[in-house]
Every structure is written in structure tokens, then in C-alpha cells.
Amino acid sequence: MTTPVKLIKDSDELLNPNLVRVVLDRNGNALYFSRSQIPFIRDVADKNEWLKYGQFYRHIGLYSYRRDFLLHLASLPRGKLEKLENLEQLRVLEHGFKIRTVLTDYISMSVDTPSDLELIEKYVKTHKLSVDDFHEKM
């Protein structure tokens, strides 16, 4: 399983509770995913300063799988962490599999909240897009 991640460069993105963060190991494999700011920097109280002390990554939310792995994954039960965080990728980690990450500069437009939907609708109207050509003009 593979998924793209993006380096977080501003504190607004780091502090946004609707974005999923991921912590990586030295080889670029995911260690954990959360909507919380991870890793937690204990000795710096102001989270707006955290980017000065560590690297933080945003999960893009796109996956690639080998067919046999996807079929196996679909048969696995949800784990405790997946249920707590409501993040499906934690099922993979809880069952002992690795998720390889790929660093990208791609910026996605996700719809996680009503305000996100409003931004997308405004973008579509402003650029006079139809469903058919929405992705081509992004």
C-alpha cells in the first residue's frame, strides 16, 4: 500500500483539525495517522511555533494497492485505533502491514466540512466548470 504525503509549511494547516497528519519512519513508511498535531512537541507550548522545531506531514488521502492486498484488507476487521480516530488507514497499521509514503507538492481540495464544500462550490462557479471538465482545469 502506498499513499502521498505533503510537507506542512504553515501553522494554519498544522492546526486544522480536519486535516490528517502522518508521522513517518526513517524509510518513509507511515508510523501513525491522526487529526491531531503529531508528533507532539512537549517543550514548545505555542503550537504556532512547532514548525520551527520539527517536520510535519499532511496525508493526501489517495491510495494505491496491489489487488491481492486490497482484497485481503477488505476482509480485515476494524481495529481499536481505526474506531477511535475514524481513519481507515489505521486498520493497515494495526494489522502489522506497512504503508509506504511518497512525498509530493500536490495540493488537494478536500471536502471535509460544510465550509470546504462552500469553497469548492465557489471555485466551480468562479471558473465556470462543469462536472465533466472539473478535474482537467484544476
C-alpha angles and dihedrals in degrees: 000000000000133000136177123244132189129211110247110232105175134050095232089064092043092052097043106114091203094065122084116229126201132202116213134207122227091273096053096259119137115255098180143346126214144154086229123087104271135218093036112222102215100189097050111072097186107073089197086071096050095095088067091061107038148010120258127191132206119215112232095205100231121120139194121199141176108246095242092050093050091052090049092047091053089058095053120100121242112263131220094261093049090051093047097047095028089225116137095204090067088070088067093051094043090056091052101257126131128239113207114211129210119204114231140168090217114132114208129201106224129183108219101136139028089256090054089054090051090053092051092047090050091049092051093049094044092051094039092233129170126206090258097057101029097104095041093061097043 
